[in-house]
Amino acid sequence: VGVLVERYGLTVDAAFQVLVRHSQHHNVKLRDVARRLVEEGDLPDEVTSQA
């Protein structure tokens, strides 16, 4: 969440919702979405376009 807040100027709640939507849409556990963001420093364009 903090990465999205810092990079895109989102609120904590909005950043969390971006991660949740991606998790649900792709049937990927939320922790795995967050791990990818931290480890790779990026998420697919579809996630960042929601931000």
MOPAC internal coordinates of N, CA, C and O (Angstrom, degrees):
PM7 1SCF
backbone

  N    0.0000 0     0.00 0     0.00 0    0    0    0
  C    1.4501 1     0.00 0     0.00 0    1    0    0
  C    1.5209 1   109.98 1     0.00 0    2    1    0
  O    1.2310 1   120.47 1   135.26 1    3    2    1
  N    1.3100 1   116.70 1   -44.74 1    3    2    1
  C    1.4596 1   120.62 1  -178.01 1    5    3    2
  C    1.5154 1   113.35 1   -59.84 1    6    5    3
  O    1.2310 1   120.54 1   145.46 1    7    6    5
  N    1.3194 1   116.57 1   -34.54 1    7    6    5
  C    1.4662 1   120.35 1   179.15 1    9    7    6
  C    1.5245 1   109.69 1   -64.59 1   10    9    7
  O    1.2310 1   120.03 1   135.41 1   11   10    9
  N    1.3239 1   117.54 1   -44.59 1   11   10    9
  C    1.4651 1   120.61 1   179.14 1   13   11   10
  C    1.5223 1   111.62 1   -67.29 1   14   13   11
  O    1.2310 1   120.47 1   142.57 1   15   14   13
  N    1.3129 1   116.71 1   -37.43 1   15   14   13
  C    1.4661 1   120.70 1   177.49 1   17   15   14
  C    1.5197 1   109.79 1   -60.84 1   18   17   15
  O    1.2310 1   120.72 1   133.18 1   19   18   17
  N    1.3214 1   116.23 1   -46.82 1   19   18   17
  C    1.4655 1   120.76 1  -177.63 1   21   19   18
  C    1.5266 1   111.76 1   -69.45 1   22   21   19
  O    1.2310 1   120.26 1   134.57 1   23   22   21
  N    1.3164 1   117.10 1   -45.43 1   23   22   21
  C    1.4719 1   120.27 1  -175.18 1   25   23   22
  C    1.5152 1   114.11 1   -73.06 1   26   25   23
  O    1.2310 1   120.60 1   141.44 1   27   26   25
  N    1.3287 1   116.46 1   -38.56 1   27   26   25
  C    1.4622 1   119.93 1  -171.30 1   29   27   26
  C    1.5215 1   113.65 1  -115.00 1   30   29   27
  O    1.2310 1   120.25 1  -179.13 1   31   30   29
  N    1.3214 1   117.12 1     0.87 1   31   30   29
  C    1.4559 1   120.16 1   177.92 1   33   31   30
  C    1.5197 1   113.60 1    67.67 1   34   33   31
  O    1.2310 1   120.62 1  -152.19 1   35   34   33
  N    1.3260 1   116.42 1    27.81 1   35   34   33
  C    1.4589 1   120.76 1   179.55 1   37   35   34
  C    1.5170 1   110.65 1   -81.38 1   38   37   35
  O    1.2310 1   121.15 1   -20.61 1   39   38   37
  N    1.3156 1   115.41 1   159.39 1   39   38   37
  C    1.4581 1   119.27 1   169.18 1   41   39   38
  C    1.5303 1   106.99 1   -74.82 1   42   41   39
  O    1.2310 1   120.74 1   -15.82 1   43   42   41
  N    1.3077 1   116.18 1   164.18 1   43   42   41
  C    1.4622 1   120.48 1   178.26 1   45   43   42
  C    1.5274 1   109.98 1   -60.03 1   46   45   43
  O    1.2310 1   120.41 1   136.36 1   47   46   45
  N    1.3259 1   116.82 1   -43.64 1   47   46   45
  C    1.4689 1   120.30 1  -179.68 1   49   47   46
  C    1.5279 1   111.86 1   -63.16 1   50   49   47
  O    1.2310 1   120.24 1   136.94 1   51   50   49
  N    1.3224 1   117.14 1   -43.06 1   51   50   49
  C    1.4677 1   120.73 1  -179.81 1   53   51   50
  C    1.5267 1   110.81 1   -65.55 1   54   53   51
  O    1.2310 1   120.13 1   138.81 1   55   54   53
  N    1.3154 1   117.35 1   -41.19 1   55   54   53
  C    1.4616 1   121.26 1   179.33 1   57   55   54
  C    1.5330 1   110.31 1   -63.36 1   58   57   55
  O    1.2310 1   120.59 1   138.16 1   59   58   57
  N    1.3091 1   116.47 1   -41.84 1   59   58   57
  C    1.4629 1   120.32 1   178.47 1   61   59   58
  C    1.5242 1   110.35 1   -62.57 1   62   61   59
  O    1.2310 1   120.27 1   138.37 1   63   62   61
  N    1.3206 1   117.10 1   -41.63 1   63   62   61
  C    1.4608 1   120.72 1   179.68 1   65   63   62
  C    1.5285 1   111.85 1   -64.42 1   66   65   63
  O    1.2310 1   119.94 1   143.95 1   67   66   65
  N    1.3236 1   117.71 1   -36.05 1   67   66   65
  C    1.4658 1   121.14 1   175.73 1   69   67   66
  C    1.5247 1   109.47 1   -59.57 1   70   69   67
  O    1.2310 1   120.56 1   133.83 1   71   70   69
  N    1.3240 1   116.53 1   -46.17 1   71   70   69
  C    1.4672 1   120.48 1   179.85 1   73   71   70
  C    1.5262 1   111.55 1   -65.62 1   74   73   71
  O    1.2310 1   120.50 1   138.05 1   75   74   73
  N    1.3210 1   116.66 1   -41.95 1   75   74   73
  C    1.4634 1   120.98 1  -179.96 1   77   75   74
  C    1.5269 1   110.58 1   -63.34 1   78   77   75
  O    1.2310 1   120.22 1   134.22 1   79   78   77
  N    1.3287 1   117.19 1   -45.78 1   79   78   77
  C    1.4707 1   120.27 1   179.76 1   81   79   78
  C    1.5300 1   111.18 1   -59.88 1   82   81   79
  O    1.2310 1   120.77 1   136.61 1   83   82   81
  N    1.3220 1   116.13 1   -43.39 1   83   82   81
  C    1.4674 1   119.37 1   179.07 1   85   83   82
  C    1.5271 1   110.25 1   -63.91 1   86   85   83
  O    1.2310 1   120.75 1   136.35 1   87   86   85
  N    1.3031 1   116.16 1   -43.65 1   87   86   85
  C    1.4583 1   121.52 1   179.83 1   89   87   86
  C    1.5257 1   111.11 1   -58.77 1   90   89   87
  O    1.2310 1   120.50 1   132.28 1   91   90   89
  N    1.3078 1   116.65 1   -47.72 1   91   90   89
  C    1.4602 1   120.99 1  -177.40 1   93   91   90
  C    1.5264 1   111.91 1   -71.02 1   94   93   91
  O    1.2310 1   120.41 1   139.13 1   95   94   93
  N    1.3100 1   116.82 1   -40.87 1   95   94   93
  C    1.4649 1   120.99 1  -177.41 1   97   95   94
  C    1.5263 1   111.81 1   -65.20 1   98   97   95
  O    1.2310 1   120.55 1   145.85 1   99   98   97
  N    1.3234 1   116.56 1   -34.15 1   99   98   97
  C    1.4614 1   120.89 1  -176.62 1  101   99   98
  C    1.5229 1   113.34 1  -105.73 1  102  101   99
  O    1.2310 1   120.76 1  -175.15 1  103  102  101
  N    1.3347 1   116.15 1     4.85 1  103  102  101
  C    1.4615 1   121.58 1   179.89 1  105  103  102
  C    1.5293 1   111.19 1    52.63 1  106  105  103
  O    1.2310 1   121.51 1  -131.51 1  107  106  105
  N    1.3226 1   114.71 1    48.49 1  107  106  105
  C    1.4633 1   122.97 1   178.37 1  109  107  106
  C    1.5232 1   106.65 1  -120.48 1  110  109  107
  O    1.2310 1   120.39 1   -43.37 1  111  110  109
  N    1.3017 1   116.86 1   136.63 1  111  110  109
  C    1.4620 1   119.86 1   179.70 1  113  111  110
  C    1.5240 1   110.25 1   -58.94 1  114  113  111
  O    1.2310 1   121.41 1   -38.67 1  115  114  113
  N    1.3145 1   114.91 1   141.33 1  115  114  113
  C    1.4594 1   121.27 1  -178.57 1  117  115  114
  C    1.5215 1   111.04 1   -56.22 1  118  117  115
  O    1.2310 1   120.14 1   140.01 1  119  118  117
  N    1.3194 1   117.35 1   -39.99 1  119  118  117
  C    1.4649 1   119.59 1  -179.51 1  121  119  118
  C    1.5281 1   111.36 1   -62.96 1  122  121  119
  O    1.2310 1   120.27 1   147.91 1  123  122  121
  N    1.3366 1   117.09 1   -32.09 1  123  122  121
  C    1.4633 1   120.21 1   178.50 1  125  123  122
  C    1.5274 1   111.47 1   -72.86 1  126  125  123
  O    1.2310 1   120.40 1   143.81 1  127  126  125
  N    1.3154 1   116.84 1   -36.19 1  127  126  125
  C    1.4653 1   120.71 1   175.04 1  129  127  126
  C    1.5238 1   109.20 1   -62.73 1  130  129  127
  O    1.2310 1   120.44 1   133.32 1  131  130  129
  N    1.3258 1   116.76 1   -46.68 1  131  130  129
  C    1.4653 1   121.22 1   179.84 1  133  131  130
  C    1.5276 1   110.92 1   -64.05 1  134  133  131
  O    1.2310 1   120.44 1   138.64 1  135  134  133
  N    1.3179 1   116.76 1   -41.36 1  135  134  133
  C    1.4652 1   120.30 1   179.12 1  137  135  134
  C    1.5275 1   110.65 1   -60.94 1  138  137  135
  O    1.2310 1   120.59 1   136.69 1  139  138  137
  N    1.3225 1   116.47 1   -43.31 1  139  138  137
  C    1.4691 1   119.41 1   179.24 1  141  139  138
  C    1.5255 1   110.60 1   -61.75 1  142  141  139
  O    1.2310 1   120.45 1   138.02 1  143  142  141
  N    1.3030 1   116.75 1   -41.98 1  143  142  141
  C    1.4592 1   120.53 1   179.23 1  145  143  142
  C    1.5213 1   110.78 1   -60.16 1  146  145  143
  O    1.2310 1   120.15 1   136.30 1  147  146  145
  N    1.3144 1   117.31 1   -43.70 1  147  146  145
  C    1.4637 1   121.29 1  -178.35 1  149  147  146
  C    1.5273 1   111.33 1   -73.08 1  150  149  147
  O    1.2310 1   120.23 1   133.38 1  151  150  149
  N    1.3280 1   117.17 1   -46.62 1  151  150  149
  C    1.4666 1   120.59 1  -175.50 1  153  151  150
  C    1.5210 1   113.19 1   -72.31 1  154  153  151
  O    1.2310 1   120.33 1   137.74 1  155  154  153
  N    1.3194 1   116.97 1   -42.26 1  155  154  153
  C    1.4589 1   120.18 1  -176.51 1  157  155  154
  C    1.5193 1   112.39 1   -96.58 1  158  157  155
  O    1.2310 1   121.01 1   166.30 1  159  158  157
  N    1.3197 1   115.67 1   -13.70 1  159  158  157
  C    1.4563 1   119.80 1   178.75 1  161  159  158
  C    1.5044 1   114.00 1    73.08 1  162  161  159
  O    1.2310 1   120.67 1  -168.14 1  163  162  161
  N    1.3234 1   116.32 1    11.86 1  163  162  161
  C    1.4498 1   118.84 1  -176.71 1  165  163  162
  C    1.5194 1   109.58 1  -156.14 1  166  165  163
  O    1.2310 1   121.63 1   -20.50 1  167  166  165
  N    1.2983 1   114.48 1   159.50 1  167  166  165
  C    1.4509 1   122.10 1   173.00 1  169  167  166
  C    1.5203 1   107.52 1  -128.95 1  170  169  167
  O    1.2310 1   120.03 1   -15.74 1  171  170  169
  N    1.3099 1   117.54 1   164.26 1  171  170  169
  C    1.4668 1   119.28 1   178.67 1  173  171  170
  C    1.5212 1   111.52 1   -56.41 1  174  173  171
  O    1.2310 1   120.62 1   -26.29 1  175  174  173
  N    1.3221 1   116.41 1   153.71 1  175  174  173
  C    1.4585 1   121.64 1  -179.09 1  177  175  174
  C    1.5175 1   112.57 1   -54.60 1  178  177  175
  O    1.2310 1   120.18 1   146.00 1  179  178  177
  N    1.3232 1   117.27 1   -34.00 1  179  178  177
  C    1.4557 1   119.68 1  -178.81 1  181  179  178
  C    1.5248 1   111.43 1   -61.72 1  182  181  179
  O    1.2310 1   120.09 1   148.92 1  183  182  181
  N    1.3198 1   117.43 1   -31.08 1  183  182  181
  C    1.4628 1   120.51 1   178.36 1  185  183  182
  C    1.5117 1   109.94 1   -75.04 1  186  185  183
  O    1.2310 1   120.58 1   131.55 1  187  186  185
  N    1.3068 1   116.50 1   -48.45 1  187  186  185
  C    1.4536 1   119.22 1  -176.78 1  189  187  186
  C    1.5181 1   111.63 1   -69.28 1  190  189  187
  O    1.2310 1   119.68 1   155.68 1  191  190  189
  N    1.3286 1   118.21 1   -24.32 1  191  190  189
  C    1.4609 1   119.61 1   176.87 1  193  191  190
  C    1.5182 1   111.01 1   -72.73 1  194  193  191
  O    1.2310 1   120.00 1   158.16 1  195  194  193
  N    1.3354 1   117.60 1   -21.84 1  195  194  193
  C    1.4635 1   121.35 1   176.11 1  197  195  194
  C    1.5170 1   110.79 1   -75.17 1  198  197  195
  O    1.2310 1   120.60 1   159.04 1  199  198  197
  N    1.3179 1   116.46 1   -20.96 1  199  198  197
  C    1.4582 1   121.63 1  -175.73 1  201  199  198
  C    1.4785 1   111.77 1   -76.19 1  202  201  199
  O    1.2310 1   120.10 1   180.00 1  203  202  201

